[in-house]
C-alpha cells in the first residue's frame, strides 16, 4: 500500500515538474517558432505554417549583427574580468578582516546592485561627456561594475567565510607566504562560487539595457540596444526580432552548459549569506 502511495506521489510530482518546465520554456519555444515565420504568417497562423530562413538571412547576413554581438562580448567580458580582479580581494577583506563599519560598507556595495539604473544614468551621462568616456568600451565596462561587482563580492565573501581561518594559520606555520596561501589554497577552494558568481555577473551585464542605451552610441552598441533596430521603421518585423533575441541568448546558455558542474555546485552550497 505504501509503495503504491509513493508511486502516485512520484507521478504527481513529476507531472507538476513537467507542467512547470513547459510553462518556463514555452516563451523560448514560442520565440524560436516566430523566428521561422514570415511577416505575412505572423498573425494568421499558430503552429502550422511554412518555415522560412529569410529572417535569419536578413539578420545574420545583411546587417551588422555580429559586430553588435562582439561589442556585447567585449563589454560584458571586460566587466566580469575587472570584477573578478578587484572583487575577489575585496571579498577576502570583508570576510577576514575586522574594521570599522565593515558591514555598512558591505551593505553599501550590495545596494549598488539594486539601485535603479535610471536613477544614476543621467549624472553619469554628463560625467562621461566631460571625461570623454561616452560611447567607448572602457566607459561601458566601468559603469557595468555597478551590475557585476556587488553580486560577485557577496557570493565570494560567503565562500571565504566558510573556509576556516585555521587553514591559513597552519600554512603560515609551514612557511607559506600570504600570496601562496591565497592563490594555491584559497582560490581553488572558492572556485565553484567564483565561477557561478562570474557567470551570473556576465548574464546581468549581457542583459543590461539602460546603461548601453544612454552611454553607448555609434561606436559601441551592445546587442540589447541594437536588437531594437529589427523592430523596423514603418512596421515591426517580429520574425527578425525573434532571430536577434534568440541568437543573443546563445552565449550565456553555452557558458552555463560548459561550466554546469561548477555552477550547480556553487549555487547549491549556500554561497550567498546575509
LOMAR-836651 format. One record per residue (C-alpha): residue in one letter; chain; y, z, x. Coordinates in nm, 3 decimals. Example, Ala and Ser with C-alpha at 12.3 -4.5 7.8 and 13.67 -1.06 7.14 Angstrom:
<pts>
> rest, kette, y, z, x
> A, A, -0.450, 0.780, 1.230;
> S, A, -0.106, 0.714, 1.367;
</pts>
This chain:
<pts>
> rest, kette, y, z, x
> X, A, 0.000, 0.000, 0.000;
> X, A, 0.235, 0.092, 0.281;
> X, A, 0.150, -0.232, 0.463;
> X, A, 0.240, -0.436, 0.153;
> X, A, 0.568, -0.247, 0.115;
> X, A, 0.660, -0.309, 0.479;
> X, A, 0.579, -0.677, 0.436;
> X, A, 0.806, -0.703, 0.131;
> X, A, 1.086, -0.525, 0.314;
> X, A, 1.039, -0.755, 0.614;
> X, A, 1.055, -1.065, 0.393;
> X, A, 1.363, -0.931, 0.216;
> X, A, 1.531, -0.850, 0.545;
> X, A, 1.455, -1.193, 0.692;
> X, A, 1.576, -1.358, 0.373;
> X, A, 1.908, -1.173, 0.386;
> X, A, 1.948, -1.264, 0.753;
> X, A, 1.876, -1.629, 0.672;
> X, A, 2.136, -1.626, 0.394;
> X, A, 2.392, -1.474, 0.629;
> X, A, 2.308, -1.728, 0.901;
> X, A, 2.362, -2.014, 0.655;
> X, A, 2.691, -1.859, 0.544;
> X, A, 2.810, -1.814, 0.905;
> X, A, 2.700, -2.155, 1.033;
> X, A, 2.797, -2.364, 0.730;
> X, A, 3.162, -2.420, 0.840;
> X, A, 3.037, -2.559, 1.172;
> X, A, 2.782, -2.782, 0.997;
> X, A, 3.046, -2.898, 0.749;
> X, A, 3.287, -2.981, 1.031;
> X, A, 3.013, -3.181, 1.205;
> X, A, 2.943, -3.373, 0.883;
> X, A, 3.313, -3.454, 0.841;
> X, A, 3.325, -3.595, 1.193;
> X, A, 3.083, -3.873, 1.088;
> X, A, 3.271, -3.964, 0.768;
> X, A, 3.525, -4.240, 0.730;
> X, A, 3.859, -4.172, 0.565;
> X, A, 3.752, -4.363, 0.254;
> X, A, 3.444, -4.142, 0.203;
> X, A, 3.608, -3.815, 0.297;
> X, A, 3.672, -3.703, -0.063;
> X, A, 3.433, -3.927, -0.255;
> X, A, 3.104, -3.807, -0.102;
> X, A, 2.947, -3.477, -0.003;
> X, A, 2.621, -3.504, 0.190;
> X, A, 2.524, -3.866, 0.116;
> X, A, 2.749, -4.114, 0.297;
> X, A, 2.748, -4.393, 0.554;
> X, A, 2.776, -4.229, 0.901;
> X, A, 3.022, -4.381, 1.142;
> X, A, 3.119, -4.320, 1.504;
> X, A, 3.469, -4.460, 1.458;
> X, A, 3.620, -4.111, 1.460;
> X, A, 3.455, -4.029, 1.794;
> X, A, 3.565, -4.363, 1.938;
> X, A, 3.923, -4.313, 1.827;
> X, A, 3.948, -3.957, 1.960;
> X, A, 3.742, -3.975, 2.280;
> X, A, 3.815, -4.332, 2.390;
> X, A, 4.154, -4.426, 2.250;
> X, A, 4.353, -4.110, 2.319;
> X, A, 4.427, -3.858, 2.593;
> X, A, 4.180, -3.606, 2.452;
> X, A, 4.007, -3.531, 2.782;
> X, A, 4.341, -3.465, 2.951;
> X, A, 4.412, -3.204, 2.687;
> X, A, 4.068, -3.053, 2.746;
> X, A, 4.136, -3.042, 3.119;
> X, A, 4.467, -2.865, 3.055;
> X, A, 4.285, -2.604, 2.848;
> X, A, 4.019, -2.554, 3.116;
> X, A, 4.280, -2.513, 3.391;
> X, A, 4.495, -2.270, 3.194;
> X, A, 4.213, -2.063, 3.041;
> X, A, 4.003, -2.060, 3.358;
> X, A, 4.302, -1.969, 3.573;
> X, A, 4.399, -1.689, 3.335;
> X, A, 4.048, -1.540, 3.342;
> X, A, 4.030, -1.568, 3.721;
> X, A, 4.356, -1.377, 3.768;
> X, A, 4.249, -1.124, 3.506;
> X, A, 3.928, -1.056, 3.696;
> X, A, 4.102, -1.028, 4.035;
> X, A, 4.368, -0.790, 3.902;
> X, A, 4.186, -0.629, 3.611;
> X, A, 3.872, -0.503, 3.787;
> X, A, 4.065, -0.288, 4.041;
> X, A, 4.289, -0.164, 3.759;
> X, A, 3.982, -0.071, 3.553;
> X, A, 3.835, 0.114, 3.850;
> X, A, 4.158, 0.309, 3.899;
> X, A, 4.171, 0.407, 3.532;
> X, A, 3.806, 0.516, 3.543;
> X, A, 3.802, 0.709, 3.871;
> X, A, 4.146, 0.850, 3.944;
> X, A, 4.337, 1.119, 3.756;
> X, A, 4.711, 1.067, 3.749;
> X, A, 4.996, 1.148, 3.518;
> X, A, 4.992, 0.971, 3.180;
> X, A, 4.677, 0.778, 3.266;
> X, A, 4.561, 0.748, 2.905;
> X, A, 4.909, 0.647, 2.790;
> X, A, 4.911, 0.364, 3.043;
> X, A, 4.560, 0.257, 2.940;
> X, A, 4.659, 0.253, 2.572;
> X, A, 4.975, 0.058, 2.650;
> X, A, 4.769, -0.204, 2.833;
> X, A, 4.539, -0.234, 2.531;
> X, A, 4.836, -0.257, 2.294;
> X, A, 4.944, -0.580, 2.466;
> X, A, 4.630, -0.743, 2.325;
> X, A, 4.716, -0.653, 1.967;
> X, A, 5.089, -0.728, 1.983;
> X, A, 5.177, -1.029, 1.762;
> X, A, 5.234, -1.331, 1.984;
> X, A, 5.522, -1.450, 1.769;
> X, A, 5.699, -1.121, 1.844;
> X, A, 5.730, -1.189, 2.218;
> X, A, 5.719, -1.567, 2.241;
> X, A, 6.091, -1.623, 2.172;
> X, A, 6.224, -1.398, 2.454;
> X, A, 5.951, -1.537, 2.680;
> X, A, 6.068, -1.890, 2.596;
> X, A, 6.423, -1.805, 2.706;
> X, A, 6.298, -1.636, 3.025;
> X, A, 6.072, -1.931, 3.106;
> X, A, 6.362, -2.173, 3.064;
> X, A, 6.570, -1.972, 3.313;
> X, A, 6.287, -1.938, 3.568;
> X, A, 6.164, -2.296, 3.540;
> X, A, 5.821, -2.190, 3.413;
> X, A, 5.840, -2.378, 3.083;
> X, A, 5.573, -2.648, 3.044;
> X, A, 5.389, -2.553, 3.365;
> X, A, 5.033, -2.444, 3.435;
> X, A, 5.147, -2.130, 3.611;
> X, A, 5.369, -2.033, 3.318;
> X, A, 5.087, -2.052, 3.065;
> X, A, 4.838, -1.882, 3.299;
> X, A, 5.087, -1.599, 3.346;
> X, A, 5.150, -1.543, 2.976;
> X, A, 4.778, -1.567, 2.897;
> X, A, 4.737, -1.237, 3.083;
> X, A, 4.862, -1.072, 2.765;
> X, A, 4.550, -1.208, 2.598;
> X, A, 4.278, -1.179, 2.861;
> X, A, 4.357, -0.886, 3.091;
> X, A, 4.375, -0.594, 2.840;
> X, A, 4.031, -0.673, 2.699;
> X, A, 3.875, -0.712, 3.043;
> X, A, 4.026, -0.388, 3.174;
> X, A, 3.899, -0.181, 2.882;
> X, A, 3.547, -0.324, 2.888;
> X, A, 3.505, -0.292, 3.264;
> X, A, 3.660, 0.054, 3.263;
> X, A, 3.383, 0.172, 3.034;
> X, A, 3.122, 0.043, 3.279;
> X, A, 3.282, 0.219, 3.573;
> X, A, 3.289, 0.543, 3.374;
> X, A, 2.917, 0.509, 3.305;
> X, A, 2.841, 0.493, 3.678;
> X, A, 2.803, 0.837, 3.833;
> X, A, 3.060, 0.912, 4.100;
> X, A, 2.781, 1.081, 4.297;
> X, A, 2.654, 0.734, 4.390;
> X, A, 2.980, 0.665, 4.571;
> X, A, 2.979, 1.005, 4.741;
> X, A, 2.623, 0.952, 4.864;
> X, A, 2.712, 0.609, 5.001;
> X, A, 3.014, 0.754, 5.181;
> X, A, 2.793, 1.015, 5.341;
> X, A, 2.570, 0.732, 5.466;
> X, A, 2.869, 0.575, 5.637;
> X, A, 2.965, 0.300, 5.391;
> X, A, 3.333, 0.216, 5.359;
> X, A, 3.505, 0.206, 5.020;
> X, A, 3.510, -0.175, 5.025;
> X, A, 3.137, -0.193, 5.096;
> X, A, 3.066, 0.051, 4.813;
> X, A, 3.287, -0.143, 4.572;
> X, A, 3.159, -0.492, 4.647;
> X, A, 2.794, -0.423, 4.732;
> X, A, 2.715, -0.140, 4.490;
> X, A, 2.963, -0.114, 4.204;
> X, A, 3.023, -0.482, 4.127;
> X, A, 2.650, -0.562, 4.086;
> X, A, 2.618, -0.263, 3.850;
> X, A, 2.905, -0.375, 3.627;
> X, A, 2.806, -0.743, 3.636;
> X, A, 2.684, -0.760, 3.271;
> X, A, 3.003, -0.604, 3.139;
> X, A, 3.223, -0.813, 3.366;
> X, A, 3.053, -1.137, 3.261;
> X, A, 3.071, -1.058, 2.889;
> X, A, 3.435, -0.947, 2.913;
> X, A, 3.529, -1.258, 3.115;
> X, A, 3.365, -1.484, 2.856;
> X, A, 3.541, -1.314, 2.566;
> X, A, 3.869, -1.334, 2.755;
> X, A, 3.809, -1.706, 2.815;
> X, A, 3.739, -1.764, 2.445;
> X, A, 4.054, -1.579, 2.338;
> X, A, 4.262, -1.772, 2.594;
> X, A, 4.099, -2.103, 2.495;
> X, A, 4.178, -2.043, 2.127;
> X, A, 4.540, -1.938, 2.182;
> X, A, 4.784, -2.148, 1.982;
> X, A, 5.126, -1.981, 1.963;
> X, A, 5.186, -1.944, 2.338;
> X, A, 5.098, -2.304, 2.434;
> X, A, 5.282, -2.436, 2.129;
> X, A, 5.609, -2.270, 2.231;
> X, A, 5.574, -2.253, 2.611;
> X, A, 5.396, -2.584, 2.672;
> X, A, 5.525, -2.935, 2.627;
> X, A, 5.453, -3.285, 2.750;
> X, A, 5.317, -3.197, 3.094;
> X, A, 5.083, -2.917, 2.985;
> X, A, 4.930, -2.940, 2.639;
> X, A, 4.611, -2.741, 2.571;
> X, A, 4.368, -2.875, 2.316;
> X, A, 4.461, -2.618, 2.047;
> X, A, 4.806, -2.775, 2.028;
> X, A, 4.702, -3.134, 2.094;
> X, A, 4.446, -3.126, 1.812;
> X, A, 4.729, -3.124, 1.557;
> X, A, 4.812, -3.481, 1.662;
> X, A, 4.499, -3.600, 1.487;
> X, A, 4.640, -3.496, 1.153;
> X, A, 4.829, -3.824, 1.160;
> X, A, 5.184, -3.910, 1.063;
> X, A, 5.151, -4.076, 0.725;
> X, A, 4.823, -3.916, 0.620;
> X, A, 4.578, -3.662, 0.756;
> X, A, 4.276, -3.809, 0.938;
> X, A, 4.030, -3.529, 0.876;
> X, A, 3.742, -3.709, 1.045;
> X, A, 3.932, -3.735, 1.373;
> X, A, 4.048, -3.376, 1.336;
> X, A, 3.686, -3.267, 1.288;
> X, A, 3.582, -3.453, 1.605;
> X, A, 3.862, -3.294, 1.808;
> X, A, 3.777, -2.945, 1.680;
> X, A, 3.401, -2.989, 1.726;
> X, A, 3.421, -3.113, 2.085;
> X, A, 3.679, -2.850, 2.178;
> X, A, 3.433, -2.576, 2.078;
> X, A, 3.165, -2.702, 2.320;
> X, A, 3.290, -2.540, 2.646;
> X, A, 3.284, -2.188, 2.503;
> X, A, 2.941, -2.248, 2.347;
> X, A, 2.800, -2.390, 2.672;
> X, A, 2.934, -2.099, 2.878;
> X, A, 2.791, -1.850, 2.628;
> X, A, 2.446, -2.013, 2.642;
> X, A, 2.448, -2.025, 3.023;
> X, A, 2.519, -1.653, 3.057;
> X, A, 2.343, -1.542, 2.740;
> X, A, 2.131, -1.283, 2.920;
> X, A, 2.430, -1.106, 3.072;
> X, A, 2.636, -1.146, 2.756;
> X, A, 2.382, -0.979, 2.527;
> X, A, 2.321, -0.700, 2.776;
> X, A, 2.690, -0.646, 2.838;
> X, A, 2.781, -0.625, 2.469;
> X, A, 2.482, -0.409, 2.369;
> X, A, 2.512, -0.135, 2.628;
> X, A, 2.819, 0.023, 2.476;
> X, A, 3.065, -0.119, 2.723;
> X, A, 3.370, -0.061, 2.506;
> X, A, 3.462, 0.305, 2.497;
> X, A, 3.753, 0.490, 2.349;
</pts>
